[in-house]
Amino acid sequence: MPQSLAKVYVHIIFSTKNRLRFITKKIKNELYAYISGILINIKSDVIKINGTEDHLHVLCTLPRTISIAKLLEEIKKSSSKWIKTKGEEWSTFSWQDGYGIFSISQSILQKTLDYIENQEEHHKEMSFQDELRKFLESYNIDYDEKYLWD
């Protein structure tokens, strides 16, 4: 085949360092737009970005020319530098080092989109920590609790 083609959907979850509540209503839409721009520039199709004050969910495609680690590095490094320029209240902003990334099949794309869209409602009943544990368990990912949150 002379052409390389791919469409790999991923659901990415990551939090602010120490889950500090930096992503306020004042900045969230601008942050989501900025991250969308980062993704578009690296040839990712952005489906949805949403979250709460302490973490984000990103539903997008994984570009065929970039690794998962590079994708997350681009998102986190660029958005962290950008948000620090937005005012004193974000001058100490930082993302947590780790992340979760999960493959999404076409058959559950809409379900995942709905899930991400309803983050504020969802987190009235479940903490970020419980949410991440649920994802790790449903994807059969072994983890050590002591390394999840620092």
C-alpha positions in Angstrom: 0.0 0.0 0.0 1.6 3.3 -1.0 -0.3 5.4 1.5 -0.3 5.1 5.3 -3.8 5.5 6.9 -4.9 5.4 10.5 -7.8 6.5 12.7 -7.1 5.6 16.3 -9.3 7.3 18.9 -7.9 7.8 22.4 -9.4 9.1 25.6 -6.8 10.9 27.7 -7.1 11.8 31.3 -4.7 13.9 33.3 -4.8 16.2 36.3 -3.2 19.4 37.6 -0.3 18.8 40.0 -1.6 17.8 43.4 -5.1 18.2 41.9 -5.1 21.9 42.6 -8.2 23.6 41.3 -6.6 25.8 38.7 -9.1 25.2 35.8 -11.7 27.7 36.8 -14.7 28.9 34.8 -12.6 32.0 34.1 -9.9 30.1 32.1 -11.4 26.7 31.1 -12.9 27.6 27.7 -9.7 29.4 26.6 -7.6 26.5 27.9 -9.7 24.0 26.0 -9.4 26.1 22.8 -5.6 26.4 23.3 -5.2 22.6 23.8 -7.5 22.1 20.7 -5.0 24.3 18.7 -2.1 22.2 19.9 -3.8 19.0 18.8 -4.8 20.4 15.4 -1.2 21.6 14.8 0.1 18.0 15.3 -2.6 16.6 13.0 -5.0 15.2 15.7 -8.7 15.3 15.2 -10.2 16.9 18.4 -13.5 15.4 19.3 -14.1 16.8 22.8 -12.2 18.4 25.7 -13.8 18.8 29.1 -13.1 18.3 32.8 -13.3 19.8 36.2 -11.2 22.3 38.1 -8.5 19.7 38.7 -8.4 17.4 35.7 -9.1 17.1 32.0 -10.5 14.5 29.6 -9.5 14.7 25.9 -11.1 12.7 23.2 -9.1 12.9 20.0 -7.3 10.8 17.4 -3.7 9.7 17.8 -1.7 11.1 14.9 0.0 8.4 12.9 3.3 10.2 13.0 3.7 10.8 16.8 4.0 8.6 19.9 1.7 8.7 22.8 4.5 10.2 25.0 5.2 12.9 22.5 1.4 13.7 22.2 1.1 14.2 25.9 4.4 16.1 26.1 3.1 18.6 23.5 -0.2 19.1 25.2 1.1 19.5 28.7 4.3 21.4 28.1 2.7 24.0 25.7 -0.5 24.5 27.7 1.4 24.8 31.0 3.7 27.5 29.5 0.6 29.3 28.0 -1.6 29.3 31.1 1.2 30.8 33.3 1.1 33.9 31.0 -2.6 34.4 31.8 -2.2 36.1 35.2 -0.8 35.8 38.7 -3.4 33.2 39.8 -1.9 30.7 37.3 1.8 31.6 37.8 2.5 28.3 39.7 0.4 26.1 37.4 1.6 22.7 36.6 0.2 19.4 35.3 0.8 16.1 37.1 3.6 14.1 35.5 1.5 11.1 34.7 -1.6 10.4 32.6 -4.0 7.8 31.5 -4.7 7.1 27.8 -7.2 4.6 26.6 -8.1 3.3 23.2 -11.7 3.9 22.1 -13.4 1.9 19.5 -15.8 3.5 17.0 -18.7 1.5 18.6 -18.3 3.4 21.9 -17.2 6.8 20.6 -20.6 8.5 21.3 -20.8 6.9 24.8 -17.3 8.3 25.5 -18.2 11.7 24.1 -21.3 11.8 26.3 -19.3 10.8 29.3 -16.7 13.5 28.8 -19.4 16.1 28.1 -21.1 15.4 31.5 -18.0 15.7 33.7 -19.4 18.2 36.2 -22.5 16.0 36.8 -20.4 12.9 37.0 -18.1 14.3 39.6 -20.8 15.2 42.0 -20.9 11.5 42.7 -17.4 10.2 42.0 -14.0 11.6 42.8 -11.2 11.9 40.3 -9.3 9.2 42.1 -12.2 6.7 42.0 -12.8 7.6 38.3 -9.2 6.9 37.3 -9.2 3.6 39.3 -12.4 2.6 37.5 -10.7 3.2 34.1 -7.6 1.4 35.1 -9.5 -1.6 36.3 -11.9 -1.7 33.3 -8.8 -1.7 30.9 -7.1 -4.3 33.1 -4.1 -2.1 33.8 -2.0 -3.0 36.8 -1.0 -0.1 39.0 0.5 0.7 42.4 -1.7 3.1 44.3 1.3 4.8 45.9 2.5 6.0 42.5 -0.9 7.2 41.1 -1.2 10.5 42.9 2.2 12.2 43.4 
